[in-house]
Amino acid sequence: MKVLHVITDLDVGGAEQQLRLLLRRLPVPCEVLTLTSPGPVAEGIEADGTPVTHLGMTGNRDLTALPRLTRLIRDGGYDLVHTHLYRACVYGRVAARLAGVRAVVATEHSLGDAVIEGRRLTRGVRTLYRATERLGTATVAVSDTVAARLRRWGVPEQRIHVVPNGIEAHRFGFDPSARALVRTRLGLPLDAFVVGGAGRLVPGKRFDVLVRAVTQLPGVHLLLAGAGPERDMLRRMAQQFGSGDRIHLLGERDGAVDGAAGGAAGGAAGGTPDGRGAAGPDIPGLLSAIDVFVSPSPDEAFGLAVLEALASGLHVLYGSCPAVDELPADQAPGARHFGLNVHELGTALRELRRQGPGRLPVPPVVRRYDITRSAEALMSVYEQALADTPARRGSPTAVPPRQGRAAALPPVSVSLPDPARSPDPSPDPSPLSNR
């Protein structure tokens, strides 16, 4: 079995890091193709020994990318194409079908009720997604919550497979030396109460709620890792409330997939307190340095950041986290849901500060979401997808499925609707604008 992974980009992000982790554990030959910017994750994947090809797509409507992608897939002789993120799923499914690939699997990483990959869902986005989804063999949901959303969109039950995201928990374990080193390098008092957050700085993540809450807590510092269009607005907000010296915007941080990351070395890099320096703590270093982690997003598909924080023994306040909400409360006793309200978040932070939260034992939920288990589940999806599709001449014999059956590819005809014929009530620049 030879597999090609097609992804929109390979900048630092949850889906991108998840792909790299999976590639290390999938027991089949794999290659990766990124539509746009290769980014730092591409360098890591290549360092791990997996080839990465950059398609050079210039924009959301660069239709010249489709024949190029089709040709690359056909020339590669792949048995299965696995697509990740919205734009790659749209272009990748069509190209794989035109190239005659036996099976096409897509993972839905970031489908919320009202947003997809941090941007609002429109009628055009939904129309194009549903049309191209039919060209695949199976769709993977990263949580039961996402699976339910796919069913509401009209994706047939038999085509949906739940494969939860996974982490390498040991990389996020608490390191006291990293805590002291990161705080010293960022100019934070060793005894300060420090709140942390991480994610794309986009409106859907609602980091404005977190910044506002911290500005109302004298002496409390915030370390916020991430890049995005709201960064300047968040900095201005902090300055407006007289808290610019306590709100530290660290910029894009590595998730520490590398074996050398984490621990004291992971958090040792320098940088200015507001994150304008090139260096700064990686995510394990950040988690060791803080006292409480906050994920204010109201609409998540899984909640990787919450899981990583729990692996560091932190108390976590979150707005949405299917990885936790789908399990009994005793699986994550340190995690607490809060409404999207500055006052409620501020009250919860005051309470934790008064208690002196300390570190918690790593909860059972972390062991449940191990990346090795995720890779094994994904291999089952691959085997089922290939078992129910005809082998090409010269291809390896299909592997029998472990259980169940995946839907076969539809007929060869590829006809996509024009999203402009069913516009959303509010304007959207492009149905492909989601990454």
C-alpha positions in Angstrom: 0.0 0.0 0.0 1.4 3.4 -1.1 -0.2 6.5 0.4 -0.1 10.2 -0.6 -1.2 12.8 2.0 -2.4 16.0 0.5 -2.7 19.0 2.9 -3.4 22.7 2.3 -0.2 23.9 4.0 2.4 22.8 6.5 2.7 25.9 8.7 2.6 25.2 12.5 -0.9 24.1 13.4 -2.8 21.2 15.0 -3.7 19.3 11.8 -0.2 19.8 10.4 1.5 18.5 13.6 -1.0 15.7 13.8 0.0 14.6 10.3 3.6 14.5 11.2 3.0 12.4 14.3 0.9 9.9 12.3 3.5 9.6 9.5 6.0 8.4 12.1 3.7 5.5 13.0 1.9 4.5 9.9 3.4 1.1 8.7 3.1 1.9 5.0 5.2 4.0 2.5 3.9 7.6 2.6 4.6 10.8 0.8 3.2 14.3 1.4 2.1 17.0 -1.0 1.3 20.5 0.3 -0.8 22.9 -1.9 0.7 26.1 -0.5 3.5 27.2 1.9 5.5 24.3 3.0 6.3 25.9 6.4 8.3 24.6 9.3 6.3 21.4 9.7 7.4 20.4 6.1 11.0 20.6 7.2 10.3 18.4 10.2 8.5 15.8 8.0 11.4 15.7 5.6 13.8 15.4 8.5 11.8 12.3 9.6 12.4 10.7 6.2 9.1 11.4 4.4 9.3 13.2 1.0 7.3 16.5 0.7 6.3 18.1 -2.6 5.1 21.7 -2.9 2.5 22.2 -5.5 3.0 25.9 -5.7 -0.7 26.8 -5.6 -1.0 30.6 -5.9 -4.5 31.2 -4.5 -7.9 29.8 -3.7 -9.0 30.0 -7.3 -5.8 28.7 -8.9 -7.5 26.1 -11.1 -4.3 25.4 -12.9 -3.3 23.5 -9.7 -5.9 20.8 -10.4 -4.3 19.3 -13.6 -0.9 19.6 -11.9 -2.1 17.8 -8.9 -3.8 15.1 -11.0 -0.7 14.5 -12.9 1.5 14.2 -9.8 -1.0 11.7 -8.2 -1.2 9.7 -11.4 2.6 9.6 -11.9 3.1 8.6 -8.2 1.2 5.3 -8.6 -0.5 5.7 -5.2 -3.0 3.1 -4.0 -4.7 5.6 -1.6 -4.8 9.4 -1.3 -5.5 11.0 2.1 -6.5 14.6 2.2 -6.4 17.1 5.1 -8.0 20.5 5.6 -10.8 22.0 3.5 -9.0 23.3 0.4 -6.9 20.1 0.1 -10.0 18.0 0.5 -11.8 19.8 -2.3 -8.9 19.8 -4.8 -7.4 16.5 -3.6 -10.6 14.4 -3.9 -11.2 15.7 -7.5 -7.6 15.2 -8.6 -7.4 11.7 -7.0 -10.6 10.7 -8.7 -9.4 12.0 -12.1 -6.1 10.2 -11.6 -7.9 6.9 -11.1 -6.7 6.3 -7.5 -8.4 3.3 -5.9 -9.4 4.9 -2.6 -9.6 8.4 -1.3 -9.8 9.2 2.4 -10.3 12.6 3.9 -9.9 13.7 7.5 -12.2 16.5 8.8 -9.9 18.2 11.4 -11.7 21.5 12.1 -15.5 21.3 11.3 -17.5 23.3 13.9 -21.1 24.2 14.0 -20.6 27.6 12.5 -17.0 27.7 11.5 -14.5 25.5 9.6 -10.8 26.0 10.4 -11.5 29.2 12.3 -13.6 30.8 9.5 -17.3 31.0 9.2 -19.3 28.4 7.2 -21.2 29.7 4.2 -23.7 28.1 1.9 -21.0 28.0 -0.8 -18.5 26.3 1.4 -21.1 23.6 2.4 -22.2 23.1 -1.2 -18.7 22.6 -2.5 -17.8 20.3 0.4 -20.8 18.0 0.0 -20.2 17.8 -3.8 -16.6 16.8 -3.5 -17.1 14.5 -0.4 -19.1 12.2 -2.7 -15.9 11.6 -4.8 -14.1 10.1 -1.9 -14.2 6.6 -0.3 -14.4 7.5 3.4 -14.4 10.6 5.6 -12.6 10.5 9.0 -14.0 12.6 11.8 -11.6 13.5 14.7 -14.4 13.2 17.3 -18.0 11.9 17.7 -19.0 15.6 17.7 -17.6 16.1 14.2 -19.1 12.8 13.0 -22.6 14.1 14.1 -22.0 17.3 12.2 -21.1 15.4 9.1 -24.2 13.4 9.3 -26.3 16.6 9.6 -24.6 17.8 6.4 -25.8 14.7 4.7 -22.7 12.5 4.6 -23.9 8.9 4.7 -23.3 7.1 8.0 -21.4 4.2 6.4 -18.8 6.7 4.9 -17.9 8.2 8.3 -15.2 6.8 10.5 -14.2 8.3 13.9 -10.4 8.4 14.4 -9.6 10.7 17.4 -6.6 12.9 17.3 -3.7 11.8 19.5 -0.7 13.2 21.3 2.7 12.1 22.6 1.9 12.8 26.2 5.5 12.5 27.5 6.5 15.5 25.4 4.2 17.8 27.5 5.1 16.6 31.0 5.8 19.3 33.6 9.4 20.3 33.9 10.3 22.5 36.9 13.6 23.6 35.4 11.9 24.7 32.2 9.3 26.6 34.2 12.0 28.7 35.9 14.1 29.2 32.7 11.1 30.3 30.6 9.9 32.8 33.2 13.4 34.2 33.6 14.0 34.6 29.9 10.6 36.3 29.5 11.1 38.5 32.5 8.3 37.1 34.5 8.5 36.9 38.4 9.0 33.4 39.5 6.1 33.7 41.9 3.6 35.4 39.5 0.3 33.8 38.6 0.6 33.1 34.9 -2.3 32.2 32.5 -1.6 30.5 29.2 -3.3 30.0 25.8 -2.4 28.8 22.4 -4.0 28.8 18.9 -4.5 30.7 15.7 -5.3 34.4 16.5 -8.5 34.5 14.5 -11.9 35.8 15.6 -13.4 32.3 16.0 -10.9 31.5 18.8 -12.2 34.4 20.9 -8.8 35.2 22.5 -10.2 38.7 23.0 -12.2 37.2 25.9 -9.1 35.8 27.5 -7.1 39.1 27.1 -10.0 41.2 28.5 -10.3 38.8 31.5 -6.6 39.0 32.3 -6.4 42.8 32.0 -9.0 42.9 34.9 -6.7 40.8 37.2 -3.9 42.9 38.7 -0.6 41.2 38.7 -1.7 38.3 36.5 0.4 37.6 33.4 -0.8 36.0 30.1 1.4 34.0 27.7 -0.4 33.6 24.4 1.2 31.5 21.7 0.0 31.8 18.1 -0.1 33.9 15.0 -2.9 35.4 13.0 -4.8 38.5 11.9 -6.0 39.5 15.4 -2.5 39.8 16.9 -2.2 43.6 16.5 -5.8 44.1 17.8 -5.1 42.0 20.9 -1.9 44.0 21.5 -3.8 47.3 21.2 -6.5 46.0 23.5 -3.9 45.1 26.2 -2.3 48.6 25.9 -5.7 50.2 26.0 -6.5 48.6 29.4 -3.0 49.5 30.7 -1.9 45.8 30.7 0.6 45.8 27.8 3.4 44.7 30.2 1.4 41.7 31.4 0.0 40.4 28.1 2.8 38.6 26.3 2.0 37.7 22.6 4.7 35.1 21.8 3.9 34.5 18.1 3.9 31.2 16.4 5.3 28.4 18.6 6.4 24.9 17.7 4.3 22.1 19.1 7.5 20.1 19.9 7.1 17.1 17.8 10.9 16.9 17.6 12.4 14.4 20.0 14.9 17.1 21.2 12.1 19.5 22.1 10.4 19.9 25.4 11.9 20.2 28.9 14.4 22.9 29.8 15.8 23.0 26.3 12.3 23.5 24.9 11.7 26.6 26.9 15.2 28.0 27.0 15.1 30.1 23.9 15.1 33.8 24.5 13.0 36.6 23.0 11.3 39.8 24.0 8.5 39.6 26.5 5.9 40.5 23.9 7.1 37.8 21.6 8.7 40.0 19.0 12.0 38.2 19.2 12.7 35.3 16.9 13.0 32.9 19.8 10.7 32.0 22.6 9.3 29.0 24.5 7.9 26.1 22.5 4.5 24.7 23.6 5.9 22.2 26.3 8.0 25.1 27.7 5.0 27.4 27.7 2.9 24.8 29.5 5.6 24.2 32.2 5.8 28.0 32.8 2.1 28.7 33.3 -0.3 27.9 36.2 -3.6 27.7 34.3 -4.4 27.0 30.6 -7.4 28.7 28.9 -9.0 27.7 25.6 -11.8 30.2 25.0 -12.9 28.9 21.6 -16.7 28.2 21.6 -16.6 25.8 18.6 -13.9 23.1 18.4 -13.7 19.9 16.5 -11.5 18.1 19.1 -9.4 20.2 21.5 -5.8 19.2 21.1 -4.5 22.2 23.0 -6.6 21.3 26.0 -5.3 17.7 25.9 -1.7 18.9 25.8 -2.3 21.2 28.8 -3.9 18.3 30.7 -0.8 16.2 29.9 1.2 18.9 31.7 -0.9 18.5 34.8 -2.6 21.9 34.4 -6.0 23.1 35.4 -7.8 24.0 32.2 -10.7 26.3 31.5 -12.3 25.8 28.1 -15.2 26.9 26.0 -15.4 23.8 23.8 -13.5 20.5 23.8 -15.2 17.4 22.4 -12.2 15.3 23.5 -13.2 16.0 27.1 -17.0 16.5 26.8 -17.6 13.2 25.1 -16.2 11.3 28.1 -17.3 11.0 31.8 -16.2 13.8 34.0 -13.8 11.6 36.0 -11.6 11.2 32.9 -10.5 14.9 33.1 -11.1 16.2 36.6 -8.9 19.3 36.1 -10.9 20.5 33.1 -13.8 22.9 33.6 -16.1 24.4 31.0 -17.0 28.1 31.1 -19.4 30.2 29.0 -18.1 32.8 26.6 -18.2 35.6 29.2 -15.3 37.8 30.4 -16.8 38.0 33.9 -17.2 34.2 34.2 -13.7 33.6 33.0 -12.3 36.3 35.3 -14.1 34.8 38.3 -12.8 31.3 37.6 -9.2 32.6 37.3 -9.5 34.5 40.6 -10.7 31.4 42.3 -7.9 29.3 41.0 -5.4 32.0 41.9 -6.7 32.1 45.4 -6.5 28.3 45.7 -2.9 28.1 44.3 -3.7 25.4 41.7 -0.4 23.5 41.6 0.0 20.5 39.3 -2.4 17.7 39.0 -1.8 14.0 38.2 -2.0 13.4 34.4 -5.7 12.4 34.0 -7.0 9.2 32.2 -8.2 11.2 29.2 -4.6 11.8 28.1 -3.8 8.1 28.0 -7.0 7.5 26.0 -5.8 9.8 23.2 -2.4 8.2 22.4 -1.1 8.9 18.9 -0.2 5.2 18.4 -3.8 4.2 18.9 -4.9 6.9 16.4 -2.4 5.5 13.8 -3.7 1.9 14.3 -7.3 3.1 13.9 -6.4 5.0 10.7 -4.8 1.9 9.2 -8.1 0.1 9.7 -9.8 2.8 7.7 -7.2 2.4 4.9 -7.6 -1.3 4.8 -11.4 -1.1 4.6 -11.3 1.6 1.9 -9.0 -0.5 -0.3 -10.8 -3.8 0.3 -14.0 -2.6 -1.3 -12.4 -1.0 -4.4 -11.0 -2.8 -7.5 -7.3 -3.1 -7.7 -5.5 -1.5 -10.7 -3.4 -3.7 -13.0 0.0 -4.1 -11.3 -1.3 -2.9 -7.9 -0.8 -5.0 -4.8 -3.6 -7.3 -3.7 -6.1 -5.4 -1.6 -5.8 -6.1 2.2 -9.0 -7.6 3.7 -10.9 -5.3 6.0 -10.8 -5.9 9.8 -14.5 -5.1 10.1 -17.2 -3.3 8.3 -17.0 -2.0 4.7 -16.2 1.3 3.2 -18.2 2.7 0.3 -16.7 2.3 -3.1 -15.7 5.2 -5.3 -18.6 6.7 -7.3 -18.8 6.6 -11.1 -16.1 8.4 -13.0 -18.1 11.5 -13.9 -16.9 14.6 -12.0 -19.3 17.5 -12.0 -19.0 20.2 -9.3 -21.7 22.8 -8.6 -21.1 26.5 -8.9 -21.3 27.8 -5.3 -22.1 31.3 -6.7 -25.6 29.9 -7.7 -26.4 29.4 -4.0 -24.9 32.4 -2.3 -24.7 32.8 1.5 -26.9 35.6 2.9 -23.7 37.4 4.0 -20.9 37.8 1.5 -17.9 35.5 1.5 -14.8 36.0 -0.8 -14.6 32.4 -1.9 -15.9 29.0 -0.8 -12.2 27.9 -0.9 -11.1 30.7 1.5 -10.9 28.3 4.4 -7.2 27.8 4.3 
